[in-house]
Amino acid sequence: MVTYEVTTIVDPSLVEAYERYMCEHHIPDLLGTGCFRAATFTRGGHGRYRMWYEAATERDLERYTEEHAARLRAVFGSHFPDVTVAAREVWHTVQRWETGWKSDR
């Protein structure tokens, strides 16, 4: 598995609109490309966010970058031109463990 990680810094006045846009539009649009099989959206302190997009293969991530990234970044930028993208990074899973634990959420 290959994980594409994006971290952002958002002005506190934009946090509510940013979270809504990410959950209702940007992340579903990214998953709709068929390049990723899962996404995780997390919030840290002081307007910091991290997204993980999980691709099955390196080729899936390359396809996203070549065919979809510019368009989706442009659409995002038209809604949030002042959001700072702190980093984009690719991670390769070495090994993954899971337990049988289940949350009641």
C-alpha positions, 0 to 999 in steps of 0.5 A: 500500500502507498499512502499519500499524505497532505498536511495543511494549515488553516486560518481559524476563521476558515476551519468550519467551512474547510472541514465541511468542504473537505468532507462533502466535496474534496475527499469524495472527489479524490476517492471518485478518481478510482486511484485511492481505496481509502482516506482519513481526515484528521485534525490537530491543534491550531488549524492543522490538518492531515489527510491520508489517501491510501492507494493500492499501488505506486501506479495508482498514485502516479495515475492520480498525479498525472491525470487528476491532481492539477484539476483537483488542486485548482478547484480546491484553491478556488475555494480556499486560496489562503490555505497553506499546504504544509507538505505533501509526502508519499509513504510506502507501507512496510507492514501493517497490523490490525486487531479485532478491536471494534469501536462503538462509534 
